């Protein structure tokens, strides 16, 4: 049993957040192959790792998302695949050594192809690309592999199988889901959990595409259908175009942290962030789940080890106030046009903090 697997079973681990967002904020175009920065600007990549470590995370992911031959080619680069991935591991390892505490380096592996490439590339070619990248990450000595942002279950399953044939490193398999609760391939969290649980992985989970609220729904379903640890790495909401070609994300650290705590209370074992999340978000998440990150000799505290608390009936509830003829203030919440409920939920939290406790959620008028 590896050190990572032991740590994952003993308590909740916090992974880092987005790498691409941070590199983009530093002035790099999202149109370029960001993993190439491992060779051309290692200092910048190292600074991102160190920022997340300063926030208190337990796991940092290598800057290797999209660092396979087919994905690099999509950005006009022919590699070199091995050197980019080895450099990514080395940069993360150096940051790990400076941390002065237990930190794990995770090799980030994306799908071998983009959705646009998928109809043009055979499964054999996809597997070959995954094998080339995983071989380099294994050679570099990652503590764990995170296969992330897979929208098609068949691709995720073939990637897990290929990776397991090459390395004994633990594998985490993460699918991404649309707002309808299904992957791009149409699979439900139940189908994903059952299929992945039969493969050589140490955890299953979800990342990207969804904000914190919708991710909680997916995580809850994954937990229902697997006995494996479950991971959750949501986006910081939906991106909004800012000045020029820059993007910004609406969800702040406080909101993100509240959902991090809810993931853990639901039974998740590994939490982190994806697009739009920053060290600020992860610092807040680390603080929010501190009680669930036991020290030596302590028992892990999760929903699975504690009986669920039953909330007492609220004195002066809505029915009681209406029956007594008392004045009641309500707030009407209309979901955003894009159907994402995160903004509406955020509004409810903000209004609750100002003393309101009764809300009417109205359908959006079309």
C-alpha positions as CSV (number, residue, x, y, z in Angstrom):
1,X,0.0,0.0,0.0
2,X,1.5,3.4,-1.0
3,X,1.7,6.4,1.2
4,X,-0.9,8.1,-0.9
5,X,-3.4,5.3,-0.5
6,X,-2.8,5.2,3.2
7,X,-3.3,8.9,3.6
8,X,-6.5,8.8,1.5
9,X,-8.0,6.1,3.7
10,X,-7.0,7.8,7.0
11,X,-8.5,11.2,6.3
12,X,-9.7,13.8,3.8
13,X,-7.1,15.1,1.5
14,X,-7.2,18.5,-0.3
15,X,-6.0,18.7,-3.8
16,X,-4.9,22.0,-5.6
17,X,-7.0,24.0,-8.0
18,X,-6.7,25.1,-11.5
19,X,-3.3,25.3,-13.2
20,X,-4.5,26.7,-16.5
21,X,-6.4,29.6,-14.8
22,X,-3.3,30.7,-13.0
23,X,-1.1,30.5,-16.1
24,X,-3.7,32.4,-18.1
25,X,-3.8,35.1,-15.4
26,X,0.0,35.4,-15.8
27,X,-0.5,36.4,-19.4
28,X,-0.4,33.1,-21.3
29,X,-3.1,32.4,-23.9
30,X,-5.4,29.5,-23.4
31,X,-4.9,28.8,-27.1
32,X,-1.3,27.7,-26.6
33,X,-0.1,24.3,-25.2
34,X,0.3,25.3,-21.6
35,X,2.3,22.1,-20.7
36,X,5.1,23.5,-22.8
37,X,5.7,26.0,-20.1
38,X,7.4,23.2,-18.2
39,X,10.3,23.7,-20.5
40,X,10.1,27.4,-21.4
41,X,9.0,28.9,-18.1
42,X,9.5,26.4,-15.3
43,X,9.8,29.2,-12.7
44,X,6.2,30.3,-13.4
45,X,4.9,26.8,-13.1
46,X,6.8,26.4,-9.9
47,X,5.3,29.6,-8.5
48,X,1.8,28.2,-9.1
49,X,2.6,25.0,-7.2
50,X,4.2,26.9,-4.3
51,X,1.1,29.2,-4.1
52,X,-1.2,26.2,-3.7
53,X,1.2,24.6,-1.1
54,X,1.1,27.9,0.8
55,X,-2.7,27.5,0.9
56,X,-2.3,24.2,2.7
57,X,-3.2,21.6,0.1
58,X,-2.0,18.0,0.3
59,X,-1.8,17.2,-3.4
60,X,-0.4,19.2,-6.3
61,X,-1.0,18.2,-9.9
62,X,1.6,18.4,-12.5
63,X,1.2,20.9,-15.4
64,X,0.6,18.0,-17.8
65,X,-3.1,18.3,-18.6
66,X,-3.1,17.9,-22.4
67,X,0.5,16.8,-22.5
68,X,-0.1,13.9,-24.8
69,X,1.0,13.8,-28.5
70,X,-2.5,14.2,-29.9
71,X,-3.5,17.1,-27.6
72,X,-0.2,18.9,-28.1
73,X,-0.7,18.5,-31.9
74,X,-4.1,20.1,-31.6
75,X,-2.3,23.3,-30.3
76,X,0.2,23.1,-33.1
77,X,3.0,21.4,-31.1
78,X,4.6,18.1,-31.9
79,X,6.0,17.6,-28.4
80,X,8.4,16.5,-27.1
81,X,6.0,14.5,-25.0
82,X,8.5,12.7,-22.7
83,X,10.5,15.8,-21.9
84,X,7.4,18.0,-21.2
85,X,6.0,15.4,-18.8
86,X,9.3,14.7,-17.1
87,X,9.8,18.4,-16.6
88,X,6.3,18.7,-15.2
89,X,7.1,16.1,-12.6
90,X,10.5,17.6,-11.7
91,X,9.0,21.0,-11.1
92,X,6.3,19.6,-8.8
93,X,8.8,17.4,-7.0
94,X,11.0,20.5,-6.3
95,X,8.0,22.3,-4.9
96,X,7.1,19.3,-2.8
97,X,10.6,19.1,-1.3
98,X,10.3,22.7,-0.2
99,X,6.9,22.2,1.6
100,X,8.4,20.8,4.8
101,X,5.4,18.5,5.2
102,X,3.7,15.5,3.6
103,X,2.6,16.5,0.1
104,X,1.8,14.2,-2.8
105,X,2.6,14.8,-6.5
106,X,-0.2,13.8,-8.9
107,X,0.4,13.3,-12.6
108,X,-2.4,15.0,-14.4
109,X,-3.7,13.1,-17.5
110,X,-6.4,14.4,-19.7
111,X,-8.3,12.5,-22.4
112,X,-6.0,11.7,-25.3
113,X,-8.2,13.7,-27.7
114,X,-10.5,16.7,-27.6
115,X,-14.2,16.3,-28.4
116,X,-13.4,17.7,-31.9
117,X,-10.7,15.2,-32.5
118,X,-12.6,12.2,-31.2
119,X,-14.4,11.2,-34.4
120,X,-11.1,11.3,-36.3
121,X,-8.9,9.3,-34.0
122,X,-9.2,5.5,-33.4
123,X,-9.2,3.9,-29.9
124,X,-5.8,2.4,-30.8
125,X,-4.3,5.8,-31.4
126,X,-5.9,7.2,-28.2
127,X,-4.4,4.4,-26.1
128,X,-1.0,4.8,-27.7
129,X,-1.0,8.5,-26.7
130,X,-2.1,7.8,-23.2
131,X,0.6,5.1,-22.8
132,X,3.3,7.5,-24.0
133,X,2.3,10.2,-21.5
134,X,1.8,7.8,-18.6
135,X,5.1,6.2,-19.2
136,X,6.9,9.5,-18.9
137,X,4.9,10.5,-15.7
138,X,5.7,7.1,-14.2
139,X,9.4,7.5,-15.1
140,X,9.3,10.9,-13.4
141,X,8.0,9.2,-10.2
142,X,4.6,10.6,-9.5
143,X,2.9,9.5,-6.3
144,X,-0.5,9.1,-8.0
145,X,-2.1,9.5,-11.4
146,X,-5.3,11.6,-11.8
147,X,-7.1,10.9,-15.1
148,X,-9.4,13.9,-15.2
149,X,-12.1,15.6,-17.3
150,X,-13.1,12.5,-19.2
151,X,-16.5,13.1,-20.9
152,X,-16.7,9.6,-22.3
153,X,-16.7,6.6,-20.1
154,X,-15.2,4.3,-22.8
155,X,-12.2,6.6,-23.1
156,X,-11.8,6.8,-19.3
157,X,-12.0,3.0,-18.9
158,X,-9.4,2.4,-21.7
159,X,-7.1,5.1,-20.2
160,X,-7.3,3.4,-16.8
161,X,-6.5,0.0,-18.2
162,X,-3.6,1.4,-20.2
163,X,-2.2,3.2,-17.2
164,X,-2.5,0.3,-14.9
165,X,-0.5,-1.9,-17.3
166,X,2.4,0.6,-17.2
167,X,2.7,1.6,-13.6
168,X,1.9,0.5,-10.0
169,X,1.1,4.1,-9.0
170,X,-2.4,4.6,-7.6
171,X,-4.9,5.8,-10.2
172,X,-7.8,8.2,-9.6
173,X,-10.4,8.3,-12.4
174,X,-12.5,11.4,-12.8
175,X,-15.4,11.9,-15.2
176,X,-16.9,15.2,-16.1
177,X,-20.7,15.8,-16.2
178,X,-23.0,18.2,-17.9
179,X,-25.8,20.1,-16.0
180,X,-28.2,17.3,-17.0
181,X,-26.2,15.0,-14.7
182,X,-24.8,12.9,-17.6
183,X,-21.4,12.7,-19.2
184,X,-20.9,13.8,-22.8
185,X,-21.3,10.2,-23.7
186,X,-24.7,10.1,-21.9
187,X,-23.6,8.0,-18.8
188,X,-25.1,8.6,-15.4
189,X,-23.0,8.9,-12.2
190,X,-24.3,5.4,-11.3
191,X,-23.0,3.9,-14.5
192,X,-19.7,5.7,-14.1
193,X,-19.3,4.5,-10.5
194,X,-20.2,0.9,-11.3
195,X,-17.9,0.7,-14.3
196,X,-14.9,2.3,-12.7
197,X,-15.3,0.3,-9.5
198,X,-14.5,-2.8,-11.5
199,X,-11.2,-1.3,-12.7
200,X,-7.8,-0.9,-11.0
201,X,-8.5,2.5,-9.4
202,X,-8.1,3.7,-5.8
203,X,-10.8,6.4,-6.2
204,X,-13.5,7.7,-8.6
205,X,-14.7,11.2,-8.9
206,X,-15.7,14.2,-10.9
207,X,-14.1,17.4,-12.0
208,X,-14.7,20.4,-14.3
209,X,-17.7,21.7,-16.3
210,X,-20.0,22.1,-13.3
211,X,-19.9,24.6,-10.4
212,X,-20.0,23.6,-6.7
213,X,-23.8,23.1,-6.4
214,X,-24.3,20.7,-9.4
215,X,-21.1,18.9,-8.5
216,X,-22.5,18.1,-5.1
217,X,-25.4,16.3,-6.8
218,X,-23.0,14.2,-8.9
219,X,-20.8,13.4,-5.9
220,X,-23.7,12.2,-3.8
221,X,-24.7,9.8,-6.6
222,X,-21.2,8.5,-7.0
223,X,-20.9,7.8,-3.3
224,X,-24.2,5.9,-3.4
225,X,-22.9,3.5,-6.0
226,X,-19.3,2.8,-5.0
227,X,-17.4,1.7,-2.0
228,X,-14.3,3.4,-3.3
229,X,-13.2,6.9,-2.1
230,X,-14.8,9.7,-4.1
231,X,-13.2,12.9,-5.3
232,X,-14.7,16.3,-6.2
233,X,-13.1,19.1,-8.1
234,X,-15.6,21.6,-9.3
235,X,-15.2,24.8,-11.4
236,X,-15.6,28.2,-9.8
237,X,-18.9,28.6,-11.6
238,X,-19.4,29.4,-15.3
239,X,-16.7,31.6,-17.0
240,X,-17.6,35.1,-18.0
241,X,-15.8,37.0,-20.7
242,X,-14.0,40.0,-19.2
243,X,-12.0,42.6,-21.1
244,X,-10.4,41.4,-24.3
245,X,-10.1,37.6,-24.5
246,X,-9.8,37.2,-20.7
247,X,-12.3,35.2,-18.6
248,X,-13.3,35.5,-15.0
249,X,-15.2,33.2,-12.7
250,X,-18.0,34.4,-10.4
251,X,-17.6,32.1,-7.3
252,X,-15.5,33.3,-4.4
253,X,-13.6,31.4,-1.8
254,X,-16.3,31.5,0.8
255,X,-18.9,30.0,-1.4
256,X,-16.4,27.4,-2.7
257,X,-15.4,26.5,0.9
258,X,-19.0,25.9,2.0
259,X,-19.5,23.3,-0.7
260,X,-16.1,21.8,0.0
261,X,-17.4,21.1,3.5
262,X,-20.6,19.7,2.1
263,X,-18.7,17.3,-0.2
264,X,-16.9,15.9,2.9
265,X,-20.0,15.7,4.9
266,X,-21.5,13.7,2.1
267,X,-18.6,11.3,2.3
268,X,-16.0,12.6,-0.2
269,X,-12.4,11.7,0.5
270,X,-10.5,14.1,-1.9
271,X,-11.6,17.6,-2.7
272,X,-10.0,20.2,-4.9
273,X,-10.8,22.7,-7.6
274,X,-10.8,22.9,-11.4
275,X,-11.2,25.8,-13.8
276,X,-11.4,29.2,-12.2
277,X,-10.2,28.1,-8.8
278,X,-7.2,29.7,-7.3
279,X,-5.0,29.4,-4.1
280,X,-7.5,31.7,-2.4
281,X,-10.3,29.2,-3.1
282,X,-8.3,26.3,-1.8
283,X,-7.1,28.1,1.3
284,X,-10.7,28.7,2.2
285,X,-11.5,25.0,1.5
286,X,-8.6,23.8,3.7
287,X,-9.9,25.8,6.6
288,X,-13.5,24.7,6.0
289,X,-12.7,20.9,6.2
290,X,-10.0,21.2,8.9
291,X,-12.1,19.1,11.3
292,X,-12.2,16.3,8.8
293,X,-8.5,16.1,8.3
294,X,-7.4,14.1,11.4
295,X,-4.0,14.0,12.9
296,X,-2.2,10.8,14.0
297,X,-4.4,8.6,16.1
298,X,-7.6,10.4,15.4
299,X,-10.6,8.8,13.6
300,X,-11.8,10.3,10.4
301,X,-15.0,12.3,10.8
302,X,-17.5,11.9,7.9
303,X,-21.1,11.3,7.3
304,X,-20.3,7.6,7.1
305,X,-18.9,7.5,10.7
306,X,-21.4,9.7,12.4
307,X,-25.2,9.4,12.7
308,X,-26.9,12.1,10.7
309,X,-28.0,15.0,12.9
310,X,-31.7,15.8,13.0
311,X,-32.4,19.5,13.0
312,X,-34.9,20.5,15.7
313,X,-38.1,22.1,14.6
314,X,-37.6,25.8,14.1
315,X,-39.6,28.0,16.5
316,X,-41.4,30.7,14.7
317,X,-41.4,28.9,11.4
318,X,-43.3,30.1,8.3
319,X,-46.5,28.2,9.1
320,X,-46.5,29.4,12.7
321,X,-45.9,33.0,11.7
322,X,-48.7,33.0,9.1
323,X,-51.1,31.4,11.5
324,X,-50.3,34.1,14.1
325,X,-50.9,36.8,11.5
326,X,-47.3,38.0,11.8
327,X,-45.5,40.0,9.0
328,X,-43.4,37.8,6.8
329,X,-40.7,39.0,4.4
330,X,-39.8,36.7,1.5
331,X,-37.3,37.0,-1.4
332,X,-38.0,35.9,-4.9
333,X,-35.1,34.1,-6.6
334,X,-35.2,33.7,-10.4
335,X,-32.5,31.2,-11.8
336,X,-30.1,32.6,-14.4
337,X,-31.0,32.2,-18.0
338,X,-28.2,29.6,-18.6
339,X,-29.9,27.3,-16.1
340,X,-27.0,27.2,-13.7
341,X,-28.3,27.2,-10.1
342,X,-25.0,28.3,-8.5
343,X,-25.7,32.0,-8.7
344,X,-29.2,31.6,-7.3
345,X,-27.9,29.5,-4.4
346,X,-25.2,32.1,-3.7
347,X,-27.9,34.8,-3.6
348,X,-29.8,32.7,-1.0
349,X,-26.7,32.4,1.2
350,X,-26.1,36.1,1.0
351,X,-29.7,37.0,1.9
352,X,-29.7,34.4,4.8
353,X,-26.7,36.2,6.2
354,X,-28.8,39.4,6.2
355,X,-31.6,37.8,8.2
356,X,-34.0,36.5,5.5
357,X,-35.1,32.9,5.8
358,X,-38.0,32.5,3.4
359,X,-37.5,32.3,-0.3
360,X,-39.6,31.7,-3.4
361,X,-37.9,30.2,-6.4
362,X,-39.7,31.2,-9.5
363,X,-39.4,29.8,-13.0
364,X,-37.6,32.0,-15.5
365,X,-40.0,33.7,-17.9
366,X,-39.2,33.0,-21.6
